[in-house]
Amino acid sequence: MATIHVDVVSAEELIFSGEAKFVALPGESGELGILPKHTPLISRIKPGAVRIERADNGEEEFVFVAGGILEVQPDRVTVLADTAIRGHDLDEAKATEAKKLAEEAMKNAKSDIDFAKAQGEFAAMAAQIAALRKFRRK
């Protein structure tokens, strides 16, 4: 069985490192599915879920990323995430509260820069909540 090595790294820590059968994640132009021997690729990542089908036990590993860069080589996938949180560490209540705060910040923005910053935070929290709900359904 062919496998591909996957590393998911945030600024703070290595989130996942191991062999996988398949990886799916939100690329800049849409959902990407990566199998072993994939053509080399570099892409930005949008906020959302990275799903890794582990080679050792077939279980799915789930990581939320708030954006970043993806590099794919035929034998390796590297996800350099701005922020990455393991699926089991996500907290829907905290994400919902952060989304509400971002929404308020957008309403009260005094400049375009403040609005854009709040809008980015709002989008990241909305993506985190959607990813969390998808993860919890499994």
Secondary structure, 3 states (H helix, E strand, C coil): CCCEEEEEECCCCEEEEEEEEEEEEEECCEEEEECCCCCCEEEEECCEEEEEEECCCCCEEEEEECCEEEEEECCEEEEEECCEEEHHHCCHHHHHHHHHHHHHHHHCCCCHHHHHHHHHHHHHHHHHHHHHHHHHHC
